[in-house]
């Protein structure tokens, strides 16, 4: 049987239903808490779980062929240099 999707869906019976009757027809949805929304797997991510992990990061000083764009604050290679503004160097992507 073909369905006419352009036909009006509202009938006279639908207009007479009360809001309570409509609420009874719709199943109740479960409400997620803020904790569940941020952590859908319900894993415990407390600081105690990561207390024994050491993170070693080597920070290099600025190299001679690099500059920091004053617009996006990213360190770029000198080939990405576009122009010098009053505040400092600007990269090609920001100009």
N, C-alpha and C positions, 0 to 999 in steps of 0.2 A: 504494500500500500504506500503510495506516495504521500509525502508530507508537504503541505503548502506553508513555507516559512514566512511568507508575506501576509498571511491571514492574521487578523487580530486575535490575540490570545485571551483577552478578557471577555468573560461571559457574564450573564446576569447573575449567575450563582456566585461568582467570585466577588462581585461588588457587595454582596450582602454578608460576607463572612466578617466576623469580628477579629480584632487583632489577637485576642486570646486563642481563637481557633487556628489562626495562622501560626502562632507560636507553638501550638501543640503538634502541628504537622511537621515543623522543622526540628530535626534532632538537635539536642544541646551540644554545643561545641566545648571541648575542654579548653580551659584558659591556661596558657603557659605563663609561668612567672618570669621575672627578669633574669633570674639565675639560669633558668632552662633555655631562654632565648640566646644568651651569650655562650652557653656551654651545652649544646644539644646532646652530647654523649654522656652528660652527667659525670664527667671525670672530676676528681678533686685536684684542683690546680693551686693548692696552697703553697706558700713559700717554703714550707718544710720539705716538700718534694724535690726542690731544686737547690737545697742548701749545700749539698756536697758537690755540686757541679762548678768547675772552674772554667771561666772563659778567658782565653788568652788572645788579645788583639794587639797587633803590631801597628802602631800609628807612624806613618812616614811623614817627615816634614815636606813642605811644598818643594817640588822639583823645579829646576830652572826653566823647563819647557811647559810649565803649567801656570794657570792663573785661576782666580776665583771670581766668577761672575757676580757683580753686585746686584743683579736682578733676581737670578734664580738660586744664588749661593752654592752653585755646584762647581767643583774643581774641573776645569776643562783643559784640554791640550791647547797649545798656542795656535794651532791651525784653526781652532774654533773661535779665535779672537775676531771681533768685528770692529769695534771702535772704543775709544776711551771717553767716558762721560765725566761730569764734574765729580761724581761719587767714586768712579773707578772703572775697571774694564767691563765691557758688555760682550757676551757671546753672540754668535750668529743666530741662535734660536730665539734669543730674547729681543734682538733688534728688529 
